[in-house]
């Protein structure tokens, strides 16, 4: 046994030992957040057991199902709720009627368990759940019969002593799934038994191997343990290896001991005192992680050349690999749906607000018939070819925008259409399903208005879209995608909450709910929205005449909308030509005038006394003073401010765009001193220094032309041109090559 690392943990918030078990839960259920070579894990089974007693005659240890009777509950403290031990979901699962203790011990993890697919082992081929009960009994018998060293390692602090009453252990069977890549395409999943001893503060990882007959057994080579301890007034976490001389590092599931003692230990210590419970589901919780990893790698290899020919101004790597990941998720989701329903034909789809259309292209090339619709055509559309069906047109939710022959309606960052996706799917046909990935926050009409300050805006908006799906009659599921985006939670509606015969009644409920979003309070999820009061009752309530007139106007608009087939008045699809509002489209002479005016304000803000430079030959260069953005705005005329307010970010954006002249930090602006920029570049390591810039001397130096002291740098050291004779023609930047 060897300790490969120990870290002291400061606990000012008194989060330990509960924080330690939350950190262990992350490493148990989501090890990929620390080990980037892993795709994820599948938790397959969990049972409660007792630590085996040493038996000199090698008889069967007392670790059978009888240890799981309720009387064993007093033998030790339970793991904290939310930790890796038996939580309320598992307790309810094991108390199902007719389930005996032995059956509960080897039962798969509950459906709603963290990091767990809704069907354990679904679609995993030969990787079905083993009988954890018999596996643990065999292992316990070997420990009690002769493996005294491993038993002492397992017991942690009680090594060499026999406990008076053995504490309950939480035994978990998990499959660790490595990432597949061109360099390592055959990385096989590995099985582990994880033993958590809350009373002793230890978590032991036991790798499993198959013998000649295919039976699983514990392999002692790569056994390691996480341990929480306390010395005087200080907590510490340590990582120990059972047989360091026989440790075999495969570079994926089992890294080098140094990585365990440094990287993993540091993360565990940080998670223990800083971890917060997430309000979202675990990543890829609804599909097979193994199949997703294979599909994602295959699609990434197939479409990686798209990065090289990307004609849009957006980042090709982000958008290409993000759409590849979304497509891989949908393909696995649909494949499992076909297997569940016994279908052979591939699902059809329509992507509303498809943007660059790459998701439509990938799904179409994989054999799924479908099309994408967007208000604006993109340059990349011409690259896909005629087999990818993309249409340019605005979508207005109405009786004209239904898709009766489509299986799935997709909304991938669909902006103002996001809350309408479940409605369109529900009204298209009874068997239509939806997939929506919300990003920007829109209501049925206009921007979404926050109502609950206790939630983040993102969480509240996801709850709103979920509520829309419930009001439309869907069972709504939530999952997190593995994409390079902060908005990566998707909502899926696959099944209805009502029979086909109830369609007319449900559509009335949808209509009432949609109308209730126009300034009226909405009901909690799962409850039918209240019917709006009759107009006569509203009039009798003694409301002012003006409000009655507004209501009458709204009723008139609603009647006109219904006559035109619209589902709600006031909806406006985005404009075909997207207006640039980052100050880049402002006239050059206007920008130059503002820059010159602000520059003079800063020079007049603080005039330093004349002095000598470090060489003693020239006076000091006047950098001027520092002003707040509010002070600068107060000096500008009203028309200039009104013009800037129409742009996103206004004055601050304009000043940041002119970073050659200004430095904006923490709401204050000052002139940029390029001597400091050169010093910062010189202090950087050689490997991090940027090569010769293609923009060198392609623009005139503002300080050379407008500063009373000229430029602070000599001509040969300034990146900008000191006069027209130094100007070089601008070059088109070379696109980054992806190998």
NUZAKOL-273430 format. One record per residue (C-alpha): residue in three letters; x, y, z. Coordinates in steps of 0.2 Angstrom, whole numbers, plus 5000, padded with zeros to 4 digits. Layout:
N
REC   aa    xx    yy    zz
REC  Ala     X     Y     Z
...
***
This chain:
739
REC   aa    xx    yy    zz
REC  Unk  5000  5000  5000
REC  Unk  5006  5017  4995
REC  Unk  4999  5035  4997
REC  Unk  5001  5044  4981
REC  Unk  4995  5060  4987
REC  Unk  4988  5070  5002
REC  Unk  4979  5087  5002
REC  Unk  4974  5097  5016
REC  Unk  4956  5105  5015
REC  Unk  4951  5121  5023
REC  Unk  4933  5120  5027
REC  Unk  4927  5138  5033
REC  Unk  4910  5134  5028
REC  Unk  4909  5118  5038
REC  Unk  4904  5108  5023
REC  Unk  4914  5092  5027
REC  Unk  4911  5077  5028
REC  Unk  4896  5080  5017
REC  Unk  4905  5090  5004
REC  Unk  4918  5075  5002
REC  Unk  4904  5063  4997
REC  Unk  4897  5076  4985
REC  Unk  4914  5076  4977
REC  Unk  4915  5057  4977
REC  Unk  4898  5057  4968
REC  Unk  4905  5068  4954
REC  Unk  4920  5056  4952
REC  Unk  4908  5041  4953
REC  Unk  4895  5047  4941
REC  Unk  4904  5060  4930
REC  Unk  4923  5056  4929
REC  Unk  4924  5063  4912
REC  Unk  4924  5081  4920
REC  Unk  4942  5077  4927
REC  Unk  4948  5063  4915
REC  Unk  4945  5071  4898
REC  Unk  4949  5054  4890
REC  Unk  4933  5047  4896
REC  Unk  4916  5048  4888
REC  Unk  4906  5044  4904
REC  Unk  4900  5030  4915
REC  Unk  4885  5019  4916
REC  Unk  4879  5015  4934
REC  Unk  4872  4998  4932
REC  Unk  4867  4991  4950
REC  Unk  4869  4996  4968
REC  Unk  4866  4986  4984
REC  Unk  4869  4988  5003
REC  Unk  4881  4976  5011
REC  Unk  4891  4973  5027
REC  Unk  4910  4972  5028
REC  Unk  4915  4954  5029
REC  Unk  4921  4947  5045
REC  Unk  4937  4937  5045
REC  Unk  4934  4919  5047
REC  Unk  4948  4907  5052
REC  Unk  4939  4892  5045
REC  Unk  4935  4901  5029
REC  Unk  4916  4899  5031
REC  Unk  4904  4910  5021
REC  Unk  4905  4928  5028
REC  Unk  4889  4936  5035
REC  Unk  4887  4947  5021
REC  Unk  4871  4941  5013
REC  Unk  4854  4949  5010
REC  Unk  4849  4947  5028
REC  Unk  4861  4961  5032
REC  Unk  4850  4972  5022
REC  Unk  4835  4971  5034
REC  Unk  4829  4987  5042
REC  Unk  4837  4982  5058
REC  Unk  4854  4986  5051
REC  Unk  4850  5004  5049
REC  Unk  4857  5008  5066
REC  Unk  4874  5001  5063
REC  Unk  4881  5017  5056
REC  Unk  4877  5034  5049
REC  Unk  4869  5035  5032
REC  Unk  4877  5045  5018
REC  Unk  4871  5063  5017
REC  Unk  4856  5066  5006
REC  Unk  4862  5070  4988
REC  Unk  4879  5060  4991
REC  Unk  4884  5043  4984
REC  Unk  4874  5033  4996
REC  Unk  4856  5027  4996
REC  Unk  4846  5042  4992
REC  Unk  4827  5044  4993
REC  Unk  4825  5038  4975
REC  Unk  4834  5022  4978
REC  Unk  4824  5019  4995
REC  Unk  4808  5021  4986
REC  Unk  4814  5009  4972
REC  Unk  4819  4995  4984
REC  Unk  4803  4996  4994
REC  Unk  4792  4992  4979
REC  Unk  4778  4979  4983
REC  Unk  4783  4961  4981
REC  Unk  4802  4964  4980
REC  Unk  4812  4954  4991
REC  Unk  4829  4959  4999
REC  Unk  4839  4948  4988
REC  Unk  4830  4956  4972
REC  Unk  4833  4973  4979
REC  Unk  4851  4970  4981
REC  Unk  4855  4966  4963
REC  Unk  4842  4978  4956
REC  Unk  4847  4990  4943
REC  Unk  4849  5008  4948
REC  Unk  4832  5018  4948
REC  Unk  4826  5027  4933
REC  Unk  4828  5044  4940
REC  Unk  4846  5041  4948
REC  Unk  4859  5054  4944
REC  Unk  4869  5051  4928
REC  Unk  4859  5036  4924
REC  Unk  4850  5032  4907
REC  Unk  4831  5028  4909
REC  Unk  4835  5010  4904
REC  Unk  4851  5003  4912
REC  Unk  4861  4995  4899
REC  Unk  4850  4998  4884
REC  Unk  4858  4996  4868
REC  Unk  4875  4991  4875
REC  Unk  4876  4974  4867
REC  Unk  4886  4962  4877
REC  Unk  4888  4974  4892
REC  Unk  4872  4969  4902
REC  Unk  4872  4971  4921
REC  Unk  4880  4956  4930
REC  Unk  4873  4949  4946
REC  Unk  4881  4961  4959
REC  Unk  4874  4951  4973
REC  Unk  4883  4935  4969
REC  Unk  4898  4944  4964
REC  Unk  4900  4953  4980
REC  Unk  4897  4937  4990
REC  Unk  4911  4928  4981
REC  Unk  4922  4943  4984
REC  Unk  4918  4944  5002
REC  Unk  4921  4925  5004
REC  Unk  4939  4927  4996
REC  Unk  4942  4942  5008
REC  Unk  4937  4932  5024
REC  Unk  4946  4917  5018
REC  Unk  4963  4923  5014
REC  Unk  4965  4941  5007
REC  Unk  4969  4949  5023
REC  Unk  4979  4963  5016
REC  Unk  4966  4968  5004
REC  Unk  4953  4967  5018
REC  Unk  4964  4978  5029
REC  Unk  4965  4991  5014
REC  Unk  4947  4990  5012
REC  Unk  4943  4994  5030
REC  Unk  4954  5009  5030
REC  Unk  4957  5016  5048
REC  Unk  4952  5000  5056
REC  Unk  4966  4990  5048
REC  Unk  4971  4976  5059
REC  Unk  4956  4977  5070
REC  Unk  4939  4968  5069
REC  Unk  4924  4980  5071
REC  Unk  4912  4976  5085
REC  Unk  4897  4979  5073
REC  Unk  4901  4980  5054
REC  Unk  4895  4996  5046
REC  Unk  4885  4996  5030
REC  Unk  4893  4998  5014
REC  Unk  4886  5005  4998
REC  Unk  4892  4994  4983
REC  Unk  4890  5001  4966
REC  Unk  4894  4992  4949
REC  Unk  4898  5004  4935
REC  Unk  4905  5003  4918
REC  Unk  4918  5016  4913
REC  Unk  4917  5021  4895
REC  Unk  4933  5028  4886
REC  Unk  4932  5040  4872
REC  Unk  4935  5033  4855
REC  Unk  4946  5042  4843
REC  Unk  4957  5038  4827
REC  Unk  4972  5035  4839
REC  Unk  4963  5023  4850
REC  Unk  4947  5016  4841
REC  Unk  4946  5000  4851
REC  Unk  4946  5007  4869
REC  Unk  4935  4994  4878
REC  Unk  4923  4999  4892
REC  Unk  4930  4993  4909
REC  Unk  4919  4987  4924
REC  Unk  4922  4992  4942
REC  Unk  4915  4989  4959
REC  Unk  4915  5004  4970
REC  Unk  4914  5002  4989
REC  Unk  4909  5017  4999
REC  Unk  4911  5016  5018
REC  Unk  4903  5031  5025
REC  Unk  4907  5027  5043
REC  Unk  4926  5025  5039
REC  Unk  4927  5039  5026
REC  Unk  4934  5028  5012
REC  Unk  4929  5024  4994
REC  Unk  4938  5010  4986
REC  Unk  4938  5006  4967
REC  Unk  4940  4988  4962
REC  Unk  4943  4984  4944
REC  Unk  4934  4968  4937
REC  Unk  4942  4956  4925
REC  Unk  4934  4940  4917
REC  Unk  4942  4923  4920
REC  Unk  4944  4909  4907
REC  Unk  4926  4905  4909
REC  Unk  4920  4922  4907
REC  Unk  4915  4925  4925
REC  Unk  4919  4942  4933
REC  Unk  4931  4943  4947
REC  Unk  4940  4957  4956
REC  Unk  4958  4961  4950
REC  Unk  4970  4968  4963
REC  Unk  4982  4976  4951
REC  Unk  4973  4993  4950
REC  Unk  4964  4995  4966
REC  Unk  4965  5012  4973
REC  Unk  4956  5021  4987
REC  Unk  4950  5039  4991
REC  Unk  4950  5043  5010
REC  Unk  4944  5057  5021
REC  Unk  4953  5060  5037
REC  Unk  4956  5072  5051
REC  Unk  4972  5077  5060
REC  Unk  4969  5089  5075
REC  Unk  4958  5103  5068
REC  Unk  4962  5100  5049
REC  Unk  4953  5089  5037
REC  Unk  4963  5080  5023
REC  Unk  4960  5069  5008
REC  Unk  4972  5056  5003
REC  Unk  4973  5044  4988
REC  Unk  4981  5027  4991
REC  Unk  4985  5012  4979
REC  Unk  4984  4994  4985
REC  Unk  4999  4987  4975
REC  Unk  5009  5001  4967
REC  Unk  5022  4989  4960
REC  Unk  5008  4981  4950
REC  Unk  4999  4996  4945
REC  Unk  4996  4996  4926
REC  Unk  4992  5013  4918
REC  Unk  4982  5011  4901
REC  Unk  4981  5030  4898
REC  Unk  4962  5031  4899
REC  Unk  4953  5022  4913
REC  Unk  4968  5020  4924
REC  Unk  4980  5035  4922
REC  Unk  4997  5036  4930
REC  Unk  4998  5037  4949
REC  Unk  5005  5054  4948
REC  Unk  4989  5060  4940
REC  Unk  4979  5053  4954
REC  Unk  4989  5061  4967
REC  Unk  4990  5078  4959
REC  Unk  4976  5082  4946
REC  Unk  4962  5071  4954
REC  Unk  4966  5075  4972
REC  Unk  4966  5094  4968
REC  Unk  4949  5092  4960
REC  Unk  4942  5082  4974
REC  Unk  4948  5095  4987
REC  Unk  4941  5109  4977
REC  Unk  4924  5100  4974
REC  Unk  4923  5095  4993
REC  Unk  4921  5113  4999
REC  Unk  4915  5122  4983
REC  Unk  4903  5110  4975
REC  Unk  4885  5115  4972
REC  Unk  4871  5104  4967
REC  Unk  4866  5107  4949
REC  Unk  4849  5111  4944
REC  Unk  4850  5101  4928
REC  Unk  4850  5083  4923
REC  Unk  4867  5073  4920
REC  Unk  4874  5074  4903
REC  Unk  4868  5062  4890
REC  Unk  4856  5054  4903
REC  Unk  4843  5048  4891
REC  Unk  4853  5038  4878
REC  Unk  4867  5025  4877
REC  Unk  4884  5034  4881
REC  Unk  4894  5020  4872
REC  Unk  4883  5021  4856
REC  Unk  4884  5040  4856
REC  Unk  4903  5040  4858
REC  Unk  4904  5029  4843
REC  Unk  4892  5039  4832
REC  Unk  4900  5056  4837
REC  Unk  4917  5050  4832
REC  Unk  4911  5043  4815
REC  Unk  4902  5059  4811
REC  Unk  4916  5070  4816
REC  Unk  4928  5060  4805
REC  Unk  4915  5061  4790
REC  Unk  4912  5080  4792
REC  Unk  4928  5087  4798
REC  Unk  4932  5094  4781
REC  Unk  4918  5106  4782
REC  Unk  4929  5116  4794
REC  Unk  4940  5120  4779
REC  Unk  4927  5126  4767
REC  Unk  4916  5136  4779
REC  Unk  4911  5152  4770
REC  Unk  4902  5160  4785
REC  Unk  4909  5173  4797
REC  Unk  4905  5162  4812
REC  Unk  4918  5151  4820
REC  Unk  4918  5135  4810
REC  Unk  4925  5123  4823
REC  Unk  4912  5128  4836
REC  Unk  4897  5127  4824
REC  Unk  4903  5111  4815
REC  Unk  4907  5101  4830
REC  Unk  4892  5107  4839
REC  Unk  4880  5102  4826
REC  Unk  4889  5085  4824
REC  Unk  4886  5082  4843
REC  Unk  4868  5087  4841
REC  Unk  4866  5075  4826
REC  Unk  4874  5061  4835
REC  Unk  4862  5063  4850
REC  Unk  4847  5063  4839
REC  Unk  4853  5048  4829
REC  Unk  4855  5038  4844
REC  Unk  4838  5044  4852
REC  Unk  4829  5039  4836
REC  Unk  4838  5023  4834
REC  Unk  4833  5018  4852
REC  Unk  4815  5024  4848
REC  Unk  4814  5013  4833
REC  Unk  4820  4998  4843
REC  Unk  4807  5002  4857
REC  Unk  4792  5004  4845
REC  Unk  4798  4990  4832
REC  Unk  4800  5003  4818
REC  Unk  4810  5000  4802
REC  Unk  4808  5016  4793
REC  Unk  4819  5031  4799
REC  Unk  4810  5045  4806
REC  Unk  4807  5061  4796
REC  Unk  4810  5078  4803
REC  Unk  4808  5097  4800
REC  Unk  4821  5109  4808
REC  Unk  4813  5126  4811
REC  Unk  4825  5141  4811
REC  Unk  4839  5129  4804
REC  Unk  4852  5143  4802
REC  Unk  4867  5136  4793
REC  Unk  4858  5120  4790
REC  Unk  4872  5108  4794
REC  Unk  4861  5098  4806
REC  Unk  4849  5095  4792
REC  Unk  4863  5090  4781
REC  Unk  4870  5078  4793
REC  Unk  4853  5070  4797
REC  Unk  4849  5069  4779
REC  Unk  4865  5060  4774
REC  Unk  4862  5047  4788
REC  Unk  4845  5043  4779
REC  Unk  4832  5053  4788
REC  Unk  4821  5062  4776
REC  Unk  4818  5080  4782
REC  Unk  4821  5098  4778
REC  Unk  4826  5114  4786
REC  Unk  4817  5131  4785
REC  Unk  4825  5148  4790
REC  Unk  4821  5166  4786
REC  Unk  4838  5170  4779
REC  Unk  4848  5160  4766
REC  Unk  4866  5156  4771
REC  Unk  4881  5154  4760
REC  Unk  4885  5137  4766
REC  Unk  4869  5130  4759
REC  Unk  4876  5130  4742
REC  Unk  4890  5118  4748
REC  Unk  4878  5104  4754
REC  Unk  4871  5099  4737
REC  Unk  4853  5096  4731
REC  Unk  4851  5081  4743
REC  Unk  4849  5093  4757
REC  Unk  4832  5101  4757
REC  Unk  4833  5119  4764
REC  Unk  4820  5132  4762
REC  Unk  4821  5151  4764
REC  Unk  4805  5158  4772
REC  Unk  4798  5165  4788
REC  Unk  4788  5154  4800
REC  Unk  4773  5162  4808
REC  Unk  4764  5150  4820
REC  Unk  4747  5148  4812
REC  Unk  4736  5134  4803
REC  Unk  4748  5136  4788
REC  Unk  4763  5131  4797
REC  Unk  4758  5113  4802
REC  Unk  4768  5097  4796
REC  Unk  4756  5082  4797
REC  Unk  4768  5070  4788
REC  Unk  4783  5074  4800
REC  Unk  4788  5063  4814
REC  Unk  4799  5076  4823
REC  Unk  4799  5095  4824
REC  Unk  4817  5102  4829
REC  Unk  4821  5119  4836
REC  Unk  4840  5121  4838
REC  Unk  4843  5138  4844
REC  Unk  4827  5143  4836
REC  Unk  4825  5160  4845
REC  Unk  4808  5167  4844
REC  Unk  4801  5150  4838
REC  Unk  4807  5141  4854
REC  Unk  4791  5141  4864
REC  Unk  4781  5137  4848
REC  Unk  4790  5121  4844
REC  Unk  4779  5110  4856
REC  Unk  4763  5119  4850
REC  Unk  4768  5116  4831
REC  Unk  4772  5098  4835
REC  Unk  4756  5095  4845
REC  Unk  4745  5102  4832
REC  Unk  4754  5094  4817
REC  Unk  4748  5076  4821
REC  Unk  4745  5066  4836
REC  Unk  4761  5055  4834
REC  Unk  4773  5070  4831
REC  Unk  4787  5073  4843
REC  Unk  4798  5088  4847
REC  Unk  4816  5091  4851
REC  Unk  4820  5109  4857
REC  Unk  4837  5117  4862
REC  Unk  4833  5134  4870
REC  Unk  4845  5148  4869
REC  Unk  4839  5165  4868
REC  Unk  4824  5169  4880
REC  Unk  4808  5172  4870
REC  Unk  4789  5171  4875
REC  Unk  4775  5168  4862
REC  Unk  4776  5186  4858
REC  Unk  4792  5196  4861
REC  Unk  4805  5193  4875
REC  Unk  4803  5182  4890
REC  Unk  4799  5192  4906
REC  Unk  4807  5185  4922
REC  Unk  4795  5180  4936
REC  Unk  4805  5171  4948
REC  Unk  4821  5179  4956
REC  Unk  4826  5163  4965
REC  Unk  4830  5154  4949
REC  Unk  4843  5159  4936
REC  Unk  4836  5166  4920
REC  Unk  4841  5151  4911
REC  Unk  4833  5138  4923
REC  Unk  4817  5148  4923
REC  Unk  4816  5149  4905
REC  Unk  4819  5130  4903
REC  Unk  4805  5128  4916
REC  Unk  4794  5139  4905
REC  Unk  4797  5129  4889
REC  Unk  4794  5113  4899
REC  Unk  4777  5121  4905
REC  Unk  4772  5124  4887
REC  Unk  4776  5106  4883
REC  Unk  4765  5100  4897
REC  Unk  4751  5112  4892
REC  Unk  4752  5105  4875
REC  Unk  4749  5087  4881
REC  Unk  4767  5080  4881
REC  Unk  4777  5070  4894
REC  Unk  4793  5082  4893
REC  Unk  4810  5075  4897
REC  Unk  4826  5085  4900
REC  Unk  4844  5081  4895
REC  Unk  4861  5089  4894
REC  Unk  4870  5088  4878
REC  Unk  4889  5087  4876
REC  Unk  4892  5102  4865
REC  Unk  4903  5118  4866
REC  Unk  4890  5129  4872
REC  Unk  4884  5136  4889
REC  Unk  4866  5133  4883
REC  Unk  4866  5114  4881
REC  Unk  4850  5108  4890
REC  Unk  4837  5100  4878
REC  Unk  4819  5096  4880
REC  Unk  4811  5082  4872
REC  Unk  4792  5077  4870
REC  Unk  4790  5059  4864
REC  Unk  4774  5054  4871
REC  Unk  4757  5062  4875
REC  Unk  4748  5063  4891
REC  Unk  4731  5060  4883
REC  Unk  4723  5047  4871
REC  Unk  4720  5052  4853
REC  Unk  4701  5054  4856
REC  Unk  4705  5068  4868
REC  Unk  4713  5079  4854
REC  Unk  4699  5092  4853
REC  Unk  4698  5095  4872
REC  Unk  4717  5096  4873
REC  Unk  4718  5109  4859
REC  Unk  4706  5120  4869
REC  Unk  4717  5119  4883
REC  Unk  4732  5124  4872
REC  Unk  4723  5139  4866
REC  Unk  4718  5145  4883
REC  Unk  4736  5143  4889
REC  Unk  4743  5152  4874
REC  Unk  4731  5166  4877
REC  Unk  4735  5167  4895
REC  Unk  4753  5172  4891
REC  Unk  4747  5189  4886
REC  Unk  4749  5198  4903
REC  Unk  4740  5185  4913
REC  Unk  4747  5174  4927
REC  Unk  4750  5156  4921
REC  Unk  4748  5140  4931
REC  Unk  4761  5129  4938
REC  Unk  4767  5115  4927
REC  Unk  4755  5100  4925
REC  Unk  4740  5110  4930
REC  Unk  4727  5117  4918
REC  Unk  4728  5135  4915
REC  Unk  4712  5144  4922
REC  Unk  4699  5150  4910
REC  Unk  4700  5169  4908
REC  Unk  4685  5178  4916
REC  Unk  4670  5183  4904
REC  Unk  4671  5201  4897
REC  Unk  4655  5205  4906
REC  Unk  4662  5200  4923
REC  Unk  4677  5211  4920
REC  Unk  4666  5225  4915
REC  Unk  4656  5223  4931
REC  Unk  4672  5224  4942
REC  Unk  4673  5243  4940
REC  Unk  4689  5244  4930
REC  Unk  4693  5261  4922
REC  Unk  4686  5264  4905
REC  Unk  4703  5265  4897
REC  Unk  4708  5248  4903
REC  Unk  4691  5241  4896
REC  Unk  4695  5250  4879
REC  Unk  4712  5241  4879
REC  Unk  4704  5224  4882
REC  Unk  4692  5227  4869
REC  Unk  4706  5231  4857
REC  Unk  4715  5215  4862
REC  Unk  4699  5205  4859
REC  Unk  4697  5213  4842
REC  Unk  4715  5209  4837
REC  Unk  4712  5191  4843
REC  Unk  4697  5190  4832
REC  Unk  4706  5196  4817
REC  Unk  4721  5184  4821
REC  Unk  4709  5169  4822
REC  Unk  4701  5174  4806
REC  Unk  4718  5174  4797
REC  Unk  4722  5157  4805
REC  Unk  4735  5165  4816
REC  Unk  4737  5157  4834
REC  Unk  4741  5173  4843
REC  Unk  4742  5191  4837
REC  Unk  4757  5201  4839
REC  Unk  4770  5188  4834
REC  Unk  4783  5195  4822
REC  Unk  4797  5183  4814
REC  Unk  4814  5190  4813
REC  Unk  4819  5201  4799
REC  Unk  4827  5194  4783
REC  Unk  4841  5206  4784
REC  Unk  4849  5205  4801
REC  Unk  4854  5223  4806
REC  Unk  4872  5225  4813
REC  Unk  4871  5234  4829
REC  Unk  4889  5233  4836
REC  Unk  4894  5250  4830
REC  Unk  4903  5243  4815
REC  Unk  4890  5250  4803
REC  Unk  4891  5268  4809
REC  Unk  4898  5280  4797
REC  Unk  4917  5282  4798
REC  Unk  4917  5301  4799
REC  Unk  4905  5299  4814
REC  Unk  4916  5287  4823
REC  Unk  4932  5297  4820
REC  Unk  4923  5312  4827
REC  Unk  4918  5303  4843
REC  Unk  4935  5296  4845
REC  Unk  4944  5312  4843
REC  Unk  4932  5321  4855
REC  Unk  4934  5308  4868
REC  Unk  4953  5308  4866
REC  Unk  4954  5327  4869
REC  Unk  4943  5324  4884
REC  Unk  4956  5312  4891
REC  Unk  4971  5323  4887
REC  Unk  4963  5338  4896
REC  Unk  4957  5327  4911
REC  Unk  4975  5327  4919
REC  Unk  4990  5336  4912
REC  Unk  5006  5330  4920
REC  Unk  5020  5342  4923
REC  Unk  5033  5343  4910
REC  Unk  5048  5332  4914
REC  Unk  5061  5321  4907
REC  Unk  5060  5304  4900
REC  Unk  5070  5290  4907
REC  Unk  5084  5294  4895
REC  Unk  5083  5313  4900
REC  Unk  5083  5319  4883
REC  Unk  5064  5321  4880
REC  Unk  5049  5327  4890
REC  Unk  5037  5314  4897
REC  Unk  5023  5308  4885
REC  Unk  5006  5314  4890
REC  Unk  4995  5300  4893
REC  Unk  4981  5310  4900
REC  Unk  4969  5305  4913
REC  Unk  4955  5292  4916
REC  Unk  4937  5295  4916
REC  Unk  4921  5285  4919
REC  Unk  4910  5281  4905
REC  Unk  4896  5291  4913
REC  Unk  4908  5307  4913
REC  Unk  4912  5304  4895
REC  Unk  4894  5303  4890
REC  Unk  4890  5319  4899
REC  Unk  4901  5328  4888
REC  Unk  4894  5322  4872
REC  Unk  4879  5331  4863
REC  Unk  4862  5323  4863
REC  Unk  4861  5318  4845
REC  Unk  4877  5308  4847
REC  Unk  4871  5299  4862
REC  Unk  4854  5295  4854
REC  Unk  4864  5288  4839
REC  Unk  4875  5277  4850
REC  Unk  4860  5271  4861
REC  Unk  4853  5263  4846
REC  Unk  4868  5252  4845
REC  Unk  4871  5237  4857
REC  Unk  4883  5243  4870
REC  Unk  4882  5261  4865
REC  Unk  4897  5271  4869
REC  Unk  4907  5257  4878
REC  Unk  4906  5246  4862
REC  Unk  4912  5260  4851
REC  Unk  4927  5264  4862
REC  Unk  4932  5245  4864
REC  Unk  4931  5244  4845
REC  Unk  4944  5257  4844
REC  Unk  4956  5248  4855
REC  Unk  4971  5256  4846
REC  Unk  4967  5272  4855
REC  Unk  4957  5267  4871
REC  Unk  4959  5255  4885
REC  Unk  4942  5252  4894
REC  Unk  4942  5243  4911
REC  Unk  4929  5242  4925
REC  Unk  4918  5256  4918
REC  Unk  4933  5268  4915
REC  Unk  4942  5273  4899
REC  Unk  4959  5280  4897
REC  Unk  4972  5282  4882
REC  Unk  4982  5266  4878
REC  Unk  5000  5267  4881
REC  Unk  5008  5256  4868
REC  Unk  5025  5256  4877
REC  Unk  5016  5245  4891
REC  Unk  5009  5234  4877
REC  Unk  5027  5230  4871
REC  Unk  5033  5227  4889
REC  Unk  5019  5214  4891
REC  Unk  5023  5205  4875
REC  Unk  5042  5204  4880
REC  Unk  5038  5196  4897
REC  Unk  5028  5182  4889
REC  Unk  5037  5165  4886
REC  Unk  5044  5163  4869
REC  Unk  5031  5149  4865
REC  Unk  5016  5161  4869
REC  Unk  5023  5176  4858
REC  Unk  5012  5179  4843
REC  Unk  5021  5178  4826
REC  Unk  5022  5193  4814
REC  Unk  5005  5201  4812
REC  Unk  4997  5201  4795
REC  Unk  4989  5218  4800
REC  Unk  5006  5226  4804
REC  Unk  5007  5244  4797
REC  Unk  4990  5242  4788
REC  Unk  4982  5256  4797
REC  Unk  4987  5274  4802
REC  Unk  4993  5278  4819
REC  Unk  4980  5288  4828
REC  Unk  4993  5295  4841
REC  Unk  5005  5300  4827
REC  Unk  4991  5310  4818
REC  Unk  4982  5317  4833
REC  Unk  4991  5317  4850
REC  Unk  5001  5333  4854
REC  Unk  5016  5323  4858
REC  Unk  5015  5311  4844
REC  Unk  5017  5292  4846
REC  Unk  5025  5286  4861
REC  Unk  5035  5273  4851
REC  Unk  5047  5276  4837
REC  Unk  5041  5271  4819
REC  Unk  5051  5255  4818
REC  Unk  5043  5248  4834
REC  Unk  5025  5255  4832
REC  Unk  5013  5242  4824
REC  Unk  5004  5256  4815
REC  Unk  5009  5267  4800
REC  Unk  5018  5284  4804
REC  Unk  5012  5293  4789
REC  Unk  5004  5287  4772
REC  Unk  5021  5281  4765
REC  Unk  5022  5267  4778
REC  Unk  5005  5260  4774
REC  Unk  5005  5242  4768
REC  Unk  4990  5234  4759
REC  Unk  4979  5224  4770
REC  Unk  4980  5205  4768
REC  Unk  4965  5193  4769
REC  Unk  4969  5182  4785
REC  Unk  4973  5164  4782
REC  Unk  4960  5152  4788
REC  Unk  4966  5140  4802
REC  Unk  4971  5123  4795
REC  Unk  4963  5108  4804
REC  Unk  4972  5092  4802
***
